[in-house]
Amino acid sequence: MLQRCIQNGDHLTGRAHHCAILKTGNCLDLFAHNVLLNLYVNGKSLTDARKVFDEMPEKDIFITNALMDVYAKCSLIENSLTLFLGSSITNDVSWNTMIVGFVHAGDFDSALSFFKDTLECHNVQPTEVTYSSALCACASLAALDPGTQIHCLTMKTTYDKNTVVGNALIDMYAKCGSIKDARLVFNGLTKNDEVSWNAMISGYSMHGLGGEALKVFDMMQETDVRPNQMTFVGVLSACSNGGLLSKGEAYFKSMIHDHGIEPCVEHYSCMVWLLGRLGHLDRALKLIKEMPFEPSLMAWRALLGACVIHNDVEIGKLCAKHILEIDPQDESTHVLLSNMYARTRRWANVATVRRSMKTKGLNKEPGLSWIENQGTVHYFTVDDASHPDKKMIYGMLEWLNMKTRQESYSPDRNAVLRDIEDDQKERHLWVHSERLALAFGLIKTPSGSSPIRIIKNLRICADCHAVMKLISKIVKRDIIVRDMNRFHHFENGLCSCGDYW
């Protein structure tokens, strides 16, 4: 009966049968315990599942792994870890479950730590799941060195030719700022599936190489792999990042006419950003209103971001109104609205928005930048004085400030969206998190070595962008910054984005 309940998804009836069994006072054997555990696991009744598990006289590895997996998928990774550490026997599935679970939970450092531990366990053989999950963690942290080391391991085990692992390598290299290596992996795969093509297109788009992304899309159409919705998200993003309006409109229309793919909210949002970033705010608003479904937060946010760039307060207020009607607690909208008012020097409106945030218990996400050095990730916030090397870092900043001013650098005080004195604005600009990370990178990496790679959780400001270009020329170093939207490759005073971002 319990088996039938599991097959039919009738977990309430199964629970009733369990209660009836308990009332009889009969002892349950291992098979019955396994069936009950499956019943509660499938029904996502984790408290009951754990109770049955604890009452089992014998616990085999398969049942333990199943419960660990359910905990992980329900974002209860600590429960999974407790089971893992308490188990006398683990196997490949146990380790993979933990690595995948940590990635799912966003704890990428722990995922990589577990991956390293698997290499030291003689009874655990890494699989495509192990490698692809560890590479996903590297991509999320933009940790190129560990990612490269994992790539070397896959080559020793021939997993580098595995399509799933190869796709993870493409994604890792692209998100770590090494798009050339991503292309080498792509070219070396025995078989490229739709994920491979999409990863390569998205990678080029992320790096502002729209032309290359569209070339890959053209190559894809010459194969037997058909474009899907994710393909066109990458294609339209490439057009948006490059300001390619006519091509973007043509690809958008071709989705239905040539490929039979109905545009979804992501595609419309790409088009809204493409139009809005180019200043066609009225057209972008019209497109939102003409969507064949209820406009999403994503589309309104895209237009609001464009309004901030172009200082269009009226349309910006309209966007914010729609967003906050759907999600009154949306932190990013309050911040964008405040920034829009600040850019137009409407300080009273800025104060009103900030009071609203305080009343709602909302806080602006702090700027955070990080950089990897010798296997360790170093994090920096604005005006950070917590790093052990802070004296050297701020000394380097002083030197960079002097050298950039000799190159006729003039601080863009408009980039500081606060009502403070000009000298305070200039000082505030020089302690932005990405500049601290850059100073640390210049101190710790020898001249003439590989590029300095910095990750930032927010959009890079105009002044930091200008400074990064100058510094790349002064110190003769390539600097790669990944902000929340895209990559910026600074080389010899120029940026790959062409100052369009």
N, C-alpha and C positions, 0 to 999 in steps of 0.2 A: 504493500500500500504506500509506504513512504517513497519507494522508487517511482511509483506512478505520480505522486504529488510533485516530485522533483521534475519529472518529464513534462507535466502539465503546467508547471510554474505555480501550483496551488500551495503556497507556503503556509497559509492559515490552516488549511485542512491538515497539512503535515504536522504543524505544531500541536493541533488537537490530538492527532494520533500519538505524538510523543507524550503528551500529558496522560493519555489513557494507558500507555505502557508503564509510565512511572507509578500510576495508581495501583497497578497489579502487583507491584513490588518485584517484578522479574528483573534479573540482572541482564544487562546488555553485553553482547559479545563485541569483539573488535569490528566485525562487519557492520553490525547495527550502529555502532558509534560512527563509523565512516559515513554511512548513509545519512545519519542525522547531521553530521558536520557539513556534508554536501548540501543538505536541505537549507541549513541556516546561512551557509556561505553564499549559495545561489540567491537566497532571499535578502542578502545584505544585512541580516540580523547578526551583527558582529558580537554583541554581548552574549547572545545565546550560543553562537558558534564557539566562542572562547570558553564558555562554561563546559560545553560538551568536550572540547579539546582537553581541558584540564582534568576531566573525569575519566578520560580514556586510560585503560590499564597499560596499553602499549601505543606508542606514537611513531608511525613510520614517517620517513622523510617526505613522501609524496603529500601526505596530509599537512604536514608542517609547512611545506612549500606553498600549498594551496592557500592556507590561512595567511601566510606572510604576503602573498600576492594580493589578496583581497584587502588587507590592511593598507598596503602600499597604494593601491588604486583608489582607496578612500582617503588618501592623504594622511594616513596614520602611520607614518614611516617609523616613528619611535616604537610603536607596537611591533612592527615587523622586525626592527632591530633587536628588541627584547627576545622575540622568538628565536631569531637567528643565533644570538649569543647563548641562549639557553639550550640550544639543540646540540646533542652529542655527536650527531652526524650531519654533515652538509655535503652538497654536491654542486655540479655546475649550475643547476637550476636555482639553488639557494643563493649563490653568489650573484647570478644574473638578476634575480628578483630584487636583491638589495641595490644593485647598481642602477637598474631601471627605476626603482622606487625613489632613490635619492634624486635622480634627474627629474622625475615627475614632480617631486616636492620642491625643486629649485635649489637643492643643496648640492651644488656641482662639485664643491671641494670634497665633500664626503664621498661622492660618486667616484672621483678620481683616486681618493685614498683607498677605497675598496678595490678598485681596479688594480692598483699596485699590489695590494695584498693577494689578489688572485694569482698574480705572477709568482708569488713566493709559496703558494700551496701546490705541492706536487700532485695532489689528486684532482686538481681543477684545471681543465683545459679551456682556454678562452674560445668562445664561439662568435659567430657574426653578431649576435645580440650583445655580447660583452664588448666587442670592439666598437660597434656602432653607438652604443650608449655612452661609452667613455669618450668617444669623439664628439658626441653631442654636448657633453659636459665641457670639453675643451672649447668648442665653438661658442658656448654661452659665456664662458669666462674670457674668450679671446686669448686663450693660453696656447700660443703657437708652439713653444718648445715641447711641452708634454704631447701635444697633437702630433708633432713631427716624430717624436719617439715612438708613439703608438703606430704611426705609419710604418716605421722601420720594422716593428714587430709583425705587422700584417704581411709585410714582404717576406719575412722569414717563414711564415706559415702559409703563404700563398693566398691569404684572405684579401690581399689588395686587389685581386682580380674578381672577388665576389662583388656582385652588383650592389647589394645592400651596404656593405662596408665601403665600397667605392663611392657611393652616393654620400655617405656620412663624411668621407674624406673631402669630397668636393665642397660640401657645406662648411666643414671645419676650416679649410684653407681660405675660403671666401670670407667667412666671418672673422677670421684672424688677420685679414688684410693682405693675404698672399694669393691674389687672384691668378697669378701666373702658375703657381703650383696647383691650384684648383683645376686649371685648364689641362695641365699635364696629366693629372689623374683622370679627368674626363676622357682625354684622347687615348689613354692606356687601357680603359675598360674593355673587356671582351664584348659586352653587350650593354648598350645604353637604353634604359627604360625611360618612362615618362618622368620619373623622379630625377633621373640623371640630367635630362634636358632642362627640366624646370629649375633644378639647383644651379645649373650653369647660367641660365638666363637671369635668374634672380641675383646671382653673384655679381655678374657684370652690371646689372641695374644698381645694386647696392654700392658699387664702386664708381658710379657716375659714368660708366662706359656704355651708354645707350646704344651707340652704333654697333659695338661688339655683341650686345645682347640681341639686337635685331638680326644680326648675321647668323647667330646660333639658331634663332627661331626659323630663319629661312632654311638652314641646314636640316632642322628637325622635320620640316614639311617635305623634304626629299626622302624621308625614311618611312617605314611602316608604323612608326609611333605617332599616334594622333594627339594633337594639343588638347588639353583639358582646361577647366576653369583656372587652376593654379598657373598654368602656362601663361594665360592672358593677364593674370595679376602681375606676373613678372614683366611681360611685354609692356603693359600700360604703365607700370612703375618706371620702366626704363624711359619711356616717352616723357613721363612727368618729371623725372630727375634731370632730363636733358632739355626740357622746355620744347619738345618736339610736338607742337600742337597738331599740325596737319596729319602727321603719321599716327598720332594717338587717336585722332578722330576716325581715321581710316581703319585702324585695327579694331576699334570699338565697334564700328559698323560691321566689319567682317566676321565678328564672332557669330552673329546669327546667320548672316547671308551666306558665308562660305563654310562655316564649321558647325552650324546648328547648335551653338552654345548660347544659352540664355544668360545675359549679364546679371551678376548678383551684386550685392551691396559693395563688395570689395572693388569690383570693376567701376561702378559708379563713383565710388570715393576717389579712385585714382584719377578719373576724368575731372571730378570737382577740384582736386588739388592741381591738376595740370592747368585748368582754366584759371583758377584762382591765383596760383603762383605767378602767372603771366599778367595778372591784373584784370582779367575778364570776370570780375566779381558778379556782375549782373547775369552773365551767361551761366556761371556756375550755380547761382541761386535758382535760375530758371530750370537747369538740369535737375536739381534736387526736387523741385516742385513737380517735375514731369516723371519722376521715378514711378515704375509700375507697382511699387509697394511703399509701405510707410517708410519715409526717410529715416535712416539710422543715425545713431550717435556718431558713427565713424564719418559719415558724409558731412554732418553739421560741424564736427570738429575740424575736418579738413578745410572747410570754408572759413571757419573762425580763425584758423592759423594763417590763412591767406589775408584775411582782413587785418590781422595784427601787422603783417609785413607791409601792407599798403595803407595802413592808417585809416581804414574805412570804418569809422565808429558805428554808423547807423546799421549797416549790414551785420557788423560784428555783434552788436547788441541783439539783433534778431536771432542770430545763430545761438548766442548764449541763452536766450530766452527758451528756444526750442530744446536745447540740451538739458537745461535745468528743470524744465517741465517733466522730462523723462527721468532724470537722475539729479535731484536737488543736491546731492552730496558729491557731485563730480568735482574733484579737486582741481584737475587740469583746466577745466573751463573757468573757474574762478581766477586761476593764475593767468591764463591767456587774456581774460577780460581786464584784469589789473594791469597787465603789460601793455595792452592796447591803449588804455587810458593814460598810462605813464608816458608812452611814446608821443602822445599828443598833449602832454603836460596838463592833464586834467587831474590834478592831485587830489581834489575833493572826492572825485569819483573813485580814485585809487583807495582812499581811506574808507569809503563806503564798502567797497568790495572786501577789503581786509577785515572790516568789522563783521561783515557777513560770514566770512570764513571763521573768525574767532567764535562767533555765536554758534556756528554749526560744528565746531570742534575740528575744523579742517586745517591742515598744515601744508605749506608749500614743500614739495619734494626738494630736498637739498641737492645742490650740484655735487656730483661725485665723479671722480676720474680715477682710473687705476692703470697700472703698468706692471708688466711682469719682468722680473730680473732673477736669473739663475734659479728658476723653478718656484719662486715666491712672488705672489701678487701683492703689490703695495697700493693702498687706497689713500686718496687725498680728498678732503672737502675744501670749501672756500676758506681761505685764511687759516689753513691747518697748521697747528704748531705741535702736533702730537708725534710726528715722525722722529725716530732717533737721530736722523741726519738733518734735522731742521736747520741747523746753522749753515751747513754747506749748501742746502737747497736755497735758502734765502740769500746767501752770498752769491750763488749763481744767478738768481733772479735780478739782483742789483746789477751784476755785470751785463746781463741781457738787456736790461732797461737802458743802461748807458749806451750799449752798442746799437740798439734799435733807434735811439734818438739821434745818434750820429748819422743814421741812414734816413734822417728826416721823418721819422715816425712821430705822428701826433695822435695822442689818445682820442678815441671816439667816445666822448663822454655820453653821447646819446645811447650808448649800449648799456649804461647803468640806469636802470629803471627805478631810481630812488630819488627823492627830493632832498639831496644833500649838496654840500659845497663842491666846487670843481676839483679842488685838491684831494678831497675825500674820494671823489669818483675815480680819479686817476690811481690812487692807492688801491681802491677796491678792485679795479681791473687787473692789477698786477698780482693779485693773490687768488685769481680764479683757479679752480682745482686742476684744469688741464695744464696751466702754466707751472704749477708746482710739480705735476707729474713729469712735464718736459724737463724741468731743471734737474729732477732726480735722474731721469734717463740720460741726460748729458753728462752727469757726474759719474754714473755707474757703468756706462758703456764706452768703450774706446772709440776715438775718432776713426772714421773710415770703416766702421763695422756695419752690421745690418741696420735697417731703418729702426727708428724709435717708434714704437707702437703704443698708442694711448687709446683707452676706451672712456667715453663720457656718457653718462646716463641721460643728459639733456642735449638740446640743440646748442652747438657751439655759437658763441656770440660773434658779432661782426668784428669787434676789436681783437678778440683772440685769434680769429681767422686771419686778420691782417698781420698780426704779430707772428703767427706761425709761418706765414710766407716769408717774412723778413728774416726770421731766425734760421730757416732752412738755407737761406742764401749766405747768411753771416757765418754759420758754423759748418757749412758745406755737408749737411746731413739730410737724408730723407726722413720726413716725419709723417707718420700715418695716424690720423685721428678718426676713430669711429664714434660718431655721435648717435643720437637716438634715431636719426633718419638715414644716414648714409656714411660712406667713407670719404675722407679728404686726404689726398696724397700731396703733401707739400714737398716741392723739389725746386731748388735754385730760384726761390722767390715766386713760384707759381703754384697754383692748386689745381688738381685734376677736375674740380667742379666748375672751373672757369668763373668763379665768384657767383655762381647761381646755385643756391641751395635753400 
